[in-house]
Amino acid sequence: MNDITESRKPPVATTGILGWFRMNLFSNWVNSLISLFVLYILYQFIPWILNWTIFAADFKYNFNGEEIINREMCSRVLDPENGGACWAIIYVRFYQFMYGFYPRDEVWRVNLSYIMLAVAVVPLLFDKFPFRKHFLKFTYVFPIIAFFLLNGGLGLDPVSTNKWGGLLVTLVLGCTGIALAFPLGIILALGRRSNLPVISMMCTLFIEFIRGVPLITLLFFGMVMLPLFLPEGIDMDGLARVLVAVTLFQSAYMAEVIRGGLQAIPQGQYEAARSIGLSYWQMNMKVVLPQAIRISIPSIVNTSIGLFKDTTLVIIVGLLDLLGIGRGALADTTWLGLAYEVYFFVSLVFFIFTFGMSRYSLYLEKKLKTGINMGAD
Amino acid sequence: MKKLLSIFAVSVFAFAANAGTLDDVKNRGFLKCGVTTGLAGFAAPDDSGEWAGLDADMCRAVAVAVFGDRSKVEFITTTGKSRFPTLASGEVDMLARNTTWTISRDVNLGFEFVGVNFYDGQGFMIPSSLGVSSATELDGATVCIQTGTTTELNLADFFRLNGISYEALPIETNDEGKENLFAGRCDVYTTDASGLSSTRAAAADPGKWLVLPEIISKEPLGPLVRHGDHQWGDVVRWSLNAMIIAEELGVTSENVDAQKSSNVPEVLRLLGVEGSYGEMLELAPDWAYQIIKQIGNYSESYEANVGPDTPLEIARGLNALWTQGGILYAPPFR
């Protein structure tokens, strides 16, 4: 045992920050060249963008200290050489960006819904959350509460969905679409793999039909054709019709994602479940689906992010989501021409949500170790 | 094909168009008016979320005619693609959406244009440094043009007629045209004159850009309703006409109360002091008085939304009264 050599530290060049740089950025001359080029671009770009978005930007007051109420008062219009972004357009119209045309007296209802959404979703996402079980009960009733809160009824003044807009519409479409499409997608995926020909054929037809047409077509279908199928005198709300279209669209994609997961489960799992006497539903709920969904997490998040961004298409059928409100702001003669600010802000909001979703999916993947020893650990 | 489909979609709905829109509106308690999702000067939400613009005023005028209250209107946003199905299916009572009056829309789609609230037309915008004062001098210019639109065809016709050549730089959207022109990638940008004005207003230095005097197409924009409901069509038509006639007679929102004791017979008829025109339309006797009081006459609406004092700086031009060199003309109020 004595002749074991003292453990030596690894060479300096392979550890610490220096080692990291060497490993990742300068491992050979091609990489070094690319790294230097990228660093140069960043060096040129980052100071400029920081200057434009923050240091030289107007938030509420311009460089003369006046409160900005129109485009002409923006520093970058008064002094095109030095002025940065004119965030006043966002500041002045922040209410519209968040709530659309929701009546100001009733806006507490939207705020309360936003808070309750967080309370409903966060415990759902993190299984270490204290008292998670009790919170999850709330998650189930949240959609009903939110519906009455936002829409009115039960003693609250009704607010027509025509007045909803901005982030509110984006979130309602995104959340409802994703939440409803998930169970529908599971049912469709199971249906498509069913041994009963009628069920399997119907599910396949539905999925292929929906996947075969663009979302815009479905939105038009929801907006224009759907009322035709409803009985005389029943007036379905515009937003609800779009929601139907979005949910159908998303559920077809979700079904294919989950079917991919189902197909990756070895036949032995099904046989094992059968052999211990589990019924079809028990087999799927307890054995197959938990594994299938686990390995499809990256794709599920992927399609969800896709849907969240696709909600901007609703402007085609005349709903003003976050992007639509932005375009409306640009069409106001008071603010004409501040396109950079508006699009920057809208993309920032979308980035926060989609980046959050993608980080959460990474966290889940790490926690559940998807992809490794799949089906056998 | 697209056009065929939209005609199909619209004709499917034509049967849904039932008479009695005025009663429907009255029973509902507010007007549903289709506007753009945002077009400078015509309809756009202001900072407080109120819709403003020439088209928005048209909607409010009809709401005032029916209810005597400018707030009794719900604005439904529509796009170029969704506007006709939305009107045909009865989801809106009328459109005031920057829509060009053409024979196919008036006849084939089953709508009725009740008048013109803005005479637009395709124009040209250039940097003033180009040193050109007429579109006929644009030989060899690079023109930014939205593909697949009537503007493209009009442009080709205009240059061929004048025996000059151009190079087209195809673009998709108005924003793209704007960026290309400002970056100097094209010498000329062509689209409807009102669109050019808003493009110019959005420039860093509007003075550096020039809208040429030539207007090469007719784009009469007006409110429209469904075919077959003449009573409702009359209400919308005469709401617009009342605003035009008020300008003709010099009645403004300021002096409308004083004008009630005017000695001009047509003013008295317009304001409902004499005659029973409100009754004929099944409206309140003072419906036109209320429009002028709450919205103003055509000139007031024009000046406030698109006129020379706004960033758009659109001169009256064709939209001046027929007595002042324009073609704005309303049938007599008698």
HADDOCK unambig.tbl for C-alpha pairs under 7 A between the chains (distance, minus, plus):
assign (segid A and resid 77 and name CA) (segid B and resid 204 and name CA) 6.36 0.50 0.50
assign (segid A and resid 92 and name CA) (segid B and resid 47 and name CA) 6.52 0.50 0.50
assign (segid A and resid 93 and name CA) (segid B and resid 47 and name CA) 5.68 0.50 0.50
assign (segid A and resid 96 and name CA) (segid B and resid 49 and name CA) 6.76 0.50 0.50
assign (segid A and resid 101 and name CA) (segid B and resid 49 and name CA) 5.80 0.50 0.50
assign (segid A and resid 162 and name CA) (segid B and resid 76 and name CA) 6.95 0.50 0.50
assign (segid A and resid 224 and name CA) (segid B and resid 85 and name CA) 6.61 0.50 0.50
assign (segid A and resid 316 and name CA) (segid B and resid 79 and name CA) 5.94 0.50 0.50
assign (segid A and resid 317 and name CA) (segid B and resid 78 and name CA) 6.44 0.50 0.50
assign (segid A and resid 317 and name CA) (segid B and resid 79 and name CA) 6.59 0.50 0.50
assign (segid A and resid 317 and name CA) (segid B and resid 82 and name CA) 5.77 0.50 0.50
assign (segid A and resid 318 and name CA) (segid B and resid 37 and name CA) 6.55 0.50 0.50
assign (segid A and resid 318 and name CA) (segid B and resid 77 and name CA) 4.73 0.50 0.50
assign (segid A and resid 318 and name CA) (segid B and resid 78 and name CA) 4.41 0.50 0.50
assign (segid A and resid 318 and name CA) (segid B and resid 79 and name CA) 5.88 0.50 0.50
assign (segid A and resid 319 and name CA) (segid B and resid 77 and name CA) 6.69 0.50 0.50
assign (segid A and resid 327 and name CA) (segid B and resid 38 and name CA) 6.72 0.50 0.50
assign (segid A and resid 328 and name CA) (segid B and resid 37 and name CA) 6.33 0.50 0.50
assign (segid A and resid 328 and name CA) (segid B and resid 38 and name CA) 4.55 0.50 0.50
assign (segid A and resid 328 and name CA) (segid B and resid 44 and name CA) 5.75 0.50 0.50
assign (segid A and resid 328 and name CA) (segid B and resid 45 and name CA) 6.31 0.50 0.50
assign (segid A and resid 329 and name CA) (segid B and resid 45 and name CA) 6.87 0.50 0.50
assign (segid A and resid 331 and name CA) (segid B and resid 38 and name CA) 5.22 0.50 0.50
assign (segid A and resid 331 and name CA) (segid B and resid 39 and name CA) 4.94 0.50 0.50
assign (segid A and resid 331 and name CA) (segid B and resid 40 and name CA) 4.37 0.50 0.50
assign (segid A and resid 331 and name CA) (segid B and resid 44 and name CA) 5.81 0.50 0.50
assign (segid A and resid 332 and name CA) (segid B and resid 40 and name CA) 5.39 0.50 0.50
assign (segid A and resid 332 and name CA) (segid B and resid 44 and name CA) 5.38 0.50 0.50
assign (segid A and resid 332 and name CA) (segid B and resid 45 and name CA) 6.58 0.50 0.50
assign (segid A and resid 332 and name CA) (segid B and resid 46 and name CA) 6.18 0.50 0.50
assign (segid A and resid 333 and name CA) (segid B and resid 40 and name CA) 5.54 0.50 0.50
assign (segid A and resid 333 and name CA) (segid B and resid 41 and name CA) 6.39 0.50 0.50
assign (segid A and resid 333 and name CA) (segid B and resid 311 and name CA) 6.37 0.50 0.50
assign (segid A and resid 336 and name CA) (segid B and resid 201 and name CA) 6.81 0.50 0.50
assign (segid A and resid 336 and name CA) (segid B and resid 202 and name CA) 5.02 0.50 0.50
assign (segid A and resid 337 and name CA) (segid B and resid 202 and name CA) 4.01 0.50 0.50
assign (segid A and resid 337 and name CA) (segid B and resid 203 and name CA) 6.56 0.50 0.50
